[in-house]
Amino acid sequence: MTATQILGLIVIYFLVLLLVSYFTGKNDSNADFFKAGKKSPWFLVAFGMVGTSLSGVTFISVPGWVEASEFGYFQVVLGYFVGYLVVAFVLLPIYYRLNLTSIYEFLLGRFGKVSHKTGAFFFFLSRVLGASFRLYLVAIVLQQFVFDQYNVPFGVTVFISIALIWIYTNRGGIKTIVWTDTLQTTFMIAAVVLSIVMIDRELDWSFGEFLVSDELKNYSTVFFTDDFLARNHFLKSFIGGMFITICMTGLDQDMMQKNLTCKNLKDAQKNMISFSLVLVGVTFLFMLLGALLFIYANQNGIGIPLMDGKPKTDLLFPEIALNSGLGITLSITFMLGLIAAAYSSADSALTSLTTSFCVDFLSLEKKSEQEQKRIRKQVHIIMSLGLILVIISFKYILNSNIIDSLLTVAGYTYGPLLGLFAFGIFTKHQVKDHLVWVVALASVLLIVGIASIDADYLGGYVLGYELLPLNGLLTFLGLHLIKKKNSIPKEVSTKKR
């Protein structure tokens, strides 16, 4: 597939999204931008959230990780599922009872202004980095296979990607995203299924023959239980995955903002359970695709693509889909899936960052309606520019698999949120609000120090995703140290916003 053909496909896809945005953004109100008028059908939200959760990271990086980790990532995915149950039956009831726009308003009512700002800050940091990881992965693929052909600098590629997202989310916000995510999820799932079918056919296999093949056995180990000291041990991966979901979904404004557009709590819970079941199944398909890609590459002498002179397994899927001569159908399928992956995660991230900054930092609800809209649009532009700068910087500092980097960073940035919400939900203590940011910062610094300890000093124990719950525990203990003595629990405000 030529660079010109890929560009044409991107333009057509974008025009479709723009059409959806036109119909969903006619109102251009803050109520629709932030909450979609609380009228989103739960099944639509559930299906669309699959695409947001998978993103370009899953679409490219999970298949590319199979060679190094086999199917070990599925241990983390099983932990995800348990985490989704916690989100559905512990966190969602609280958010709906309090009628929140930003979930960090819970911390305002429970502890005070500093706690509120601290929680919002760590979400802001987490989501900027997370969204940038996802968009960076897609941007390097577009750069390598499209824009390099026209000598377009990487920075311009990133700018174009973010500008397109800003255009179709500027008016409708979350209301537009609920509908565009559904379209994007459809393309992503279709892309992985069709890719498996087409590559199987090229290898003269049926899907059943692929599943029982000796070649698949070389990649298909799921459970790693022999060495507890290893980073990929089942228990460490499972627990880490559970807490990653609780934090990156349940304590994340991006993911929760979609849930809060449902009509009521029951619909939101149905959405969460349905979404989690589909996500587990689709992620397993991505791992099967990863094994199939490496099998095909080995049989056809296809090497791992180089980026800046270094092998990068994240680029194997696009290399086979676009350059291995498997036909225009697979190329189009891949590109539609990739574009869908890029936009489904980035558009909601941009909207949630705008929402959190407006509500949590600027107290938007205290201003006039006209002023609210003006500020919201300005913040939307600023968030876009911020993402551009972070993504460009990643090109010069990242050197590992993207999904591994994403989950590792989550252990640092989401830990304070986990500790804050856990202390607020499971205790009745008040804290010295002005010291909360000190506790959160100290917890992160301690985790950074612990993570840097060489495994030899820990008896060979390799730290992994369990750093996230450990970070949350340290924050929880720190809050206990600054609790007020004999304080009367503060009632969290449930007034309508």
ABEGO torsion letter per residue (X at the ends): XBAAAAAAAAAAAAAAAAAAAAAAAAAGBAAAAAAGGGABBAAAAAAAAAAAAAEAAAAAAAAAAAAAAEAAAAAAAAAAAAAAAAAAAAAAAAAAAAGBABAAAAAAAAAEAAAAAAAAAAAAAAAAAAAAAAAAAAAAAAAAAAAAAAGBBAAAAAAAAAAAAAAAAAAAEAAAAAAAAAAAAAAAAAAAAAAAAAAAAAAGBBAAAAAABAAAAAAABABBAABAABAABAAAAAAAAAAAAAAAAAABAAAAAAAAABABAAAAAAAAAAAAAAAAAAAAAAAAAAAAAAAAAAAAGBBBBBBGGBBBAAAAAAAAAAAAGAEAAAAAAAAAAAAAAAAAAAAAAAAAAAAAAAAAAAGAAABBAAAAAAAAAAAAAAAAAAAAAAAAAAAAABABBAAAAAAAAAAAAAAAAAAAAAAAAABABBBBAAAAAAAAAAAAAAAAAAAABBAAAAGGBBBBAAAAAAAAAAAAAAAAAABBBGBBBBBBBABBX
